[in-house]
Amino acid sequence: MLPAVELIMTFLPSHHTDKVPLQDHCGIVGIFSAVDAPLFSTAYQALLTLQTRGYDGAGFWAIDSAGKEYQFKGQGKIREVLGGLVDTYKKTPFRMILMQTRYGTSGEQSFENVQPLRMVHQKSQEVFSVAHNGQFSTHPGDEASGLSDTVLFAHKLGVKPQTSWDARISSALLRQKGAFSLLIATAQTLYACRDTLGIRPLVYGRLSQAKPYQWIVASETSSIAILGANHIKEVLPGEIIKFTESGVRKIKKPSLTTPKALCIFENVYLMDEISRAHLPTKHPKDLRNSPNVNQVHFRSGQILAREAPLTRKEVDMVIGVPGTGISGGQGFANILKLSYVQAISDKETSITEQRTFMTADIDQITQKVLAHFDIAKDIVRGKRLCLVDDSLVRGNITTSLIRLLKKQYGAKAIHVRILCPPIDKPCHLGINTRNPAELIVHNYGGDLEKVRKHIGAASLVYISPEGLKEAITNNPQAKGFCLGCMLGHVPPLTKDGKRQ
């Protein structure tokens, strides 16, 4: 007999347009408590820090020690879907809880694909739940079903013949290809799993100092740190860890000899600036010594100043484009002893607001820029500016911003410096850029001079791949990163999981 279950589900209509936004990653949170405890508010606060990792949907699944389940999921942002449940569940005791905010890189934008997924094992009739960040490799015919890669994996796990969950999960992941940072919850155990290449991040820490312990697993350290978690560690590539009443145990050791391919774009655009950077490590505690993403951006700006300097004769001031371009702009100005002025500010300071270049309605991008930014007209009028931004993907925001600064606000000339190498290829490892023709560098065949003319800049320079790696690791020749979306590089795996 299945346990009692309180399943409250919502379906929020999706807003489809011909030009969909750049989509990347997902954010996942899981908490295990040795004894039942109110976990909803804690998980919700952790998930809110991951809002920029997904806007397609959000949800939660929880279970108590008696086997009673709770679930709610829907399409929309975290506050839209889960915010109204905080008062309802703030005192409800759970054994464990999973939450996810989703960007759909596989499958339709439908309710069935919103996570966490609740499943039942075919033979044992045991309930389990899955939350996933990344993208599993797909095969011909998979996409025709409309089901996401995560749903397909969950079905695969649900028919595994082994008698224990340790064995079922190990077997299901043994030959699984693609990118996955994965949380799997059963009635008694929380599992945290990561692919052997380490493409997507996954970290964990202890929430309570005294026993009984509570453990939290999340996509980034920022989600854990804001809750005061300690003993923060990284789930290493290839590792499978489980959390039970008895503590933490590894059921599969990390793949130390397999070449790594960590997504370098995590450090450029996606991760929260207070999160520890995503870089190759050998020990779970090593991430405590990693720079935070804000430091990476500042160093990137400094290195970009070395690679593509400007002088006071060429520019009057440097402006970092809010929000992740700011620290990079400060680093750029710092090295060259140029004036740094925050003449462009973000009207919305909340970390949970959608980033501007992800807007779905690209035809309304100029209005979106005006609505998103405040520009100090008196400061920029007649001035030669250098804009520093984290990335240049489609070029819509940058093109519109330059046009506004010149025509409406009277800027004399605008130089552009980008803290990421040129992006010219879609990604099938957790970032879905949909149509490569929407990528401005791809559209111009890699000709960066044509890109410069298109956006209307006086000069345009991207940081080199070596410069970005140096900013993250202090080693320009560092190995272990995936730069597959960037000019001149290939991903480590094809879409169907074959090595390049």
ABEGO torsion letter per residue (X at the ends): XBBBBBBBBBBBBBBBBABBBBBBEBBBBBBBBABBBBAAAAAAAAAAAAAAABAABBBBBBBBAAGBBBBBBBBEBAAAAAAAAAAAAAABBBABBBBBBBBBABEBBBAAABOBBBBBBAAAGBBBBBBBBEBBBBBBGAAAAGBBAAAAAAAAAAABABABAAAAAAAAAAABBEBBBBBBBBAABBBBBBBAAGABBBBBBBABABOBBBBBBBABAAAAAAAGBBGBBBBBBGBBBBBBAAEBBBABBBBAABBBBBBAAAAAAABBAABBBBBBBABAAAAAABBBAAAAAAAAAAAAAAABBBBAAABABBBBBOAAAAAAAAAAAAAAGBBBBBABBBABABAABBBAAABABAAAAAAAAAAABBBBAAAABGBBBBBBBABBAAGAAAAAAAAAAAAAAGBABBBBBBABBBBABBBAAGBBAGBAAABAAAAAGGBAAAAAAAAGBABBBBBBAAAAAAAAAGBAABBGBBAAABBGBBBABBAAGBBX
